[in-house]
Amino acid sequence: MNNKIIGIILVIAGAALALWGYNIYDAASSQVTRAISGDTPIEAWIGMVGGAVCVIVGLTRLK
């Protein structure tokens, strides 16, 4: 029972973190930075990758 609750929390938190990272990636200031220098903000990468990892770990806890 405890693993399922932790899994659900990780999936929800991971989805929110991935959305936050995508919002940073898609922001106007980020688009201008990518157009000029080609760099993506590290916050966007941390959010998207960290969110994906949390979702995967959460899904393994649900099984």
N, C-alpha and C positions, 0 to 999 in steps of 0.2 A: 504494500500500500504506500509506503514512504517513497519508494523509487518512482512510482507513477506520479506522485505529486511533484517531486523534483523534476521529472521528465517534462511534465506539463509546463512548469515554471520556466525551464530552460528553453522550450520551444517558443513560448510567448516572448520571453526576453530576447531570444535570438532573432525572431522575426522583427521585433521592434528595433533592435540594433542594426540589422541589415537595412531596414527602411531608412533609418537615420543616416547610415553611411551613403545610401543611394541619394538621399536628399542633398547631402553635402556634395556629392559627385555631380549632381545635376544643377547645382546652384549657378547663378549667373556669374558670380565672381570666379568660381571654379572653371567655368567654361572659358572665360577670358584668359585665365592663367594657363589652361591647357592649350589654347590657341597660340599664345605668345611663346611659352617656354616648353610646352609638351609635358609638364609635370602634373601629376594628380595629387591632390592633398592627401597627406598620410592619414588624416582622420577618416577620409572616405574609405581607404583600404582597410583600416582597422575595423571600421563599422561593418563593412560588407563581409570581410573574411571572418571576423569574430562572431558575427551573427550566424553565418553559415556553420561554423564549428559548434556553436551553442545549439542550433537546431539539430544537427547530426547527433550530438551527444544526448540531447533530450529525446530524440526518437529511439535511440538505442536503450534508454532507460525505460521507455514505455513498453518494450517487448518483454 
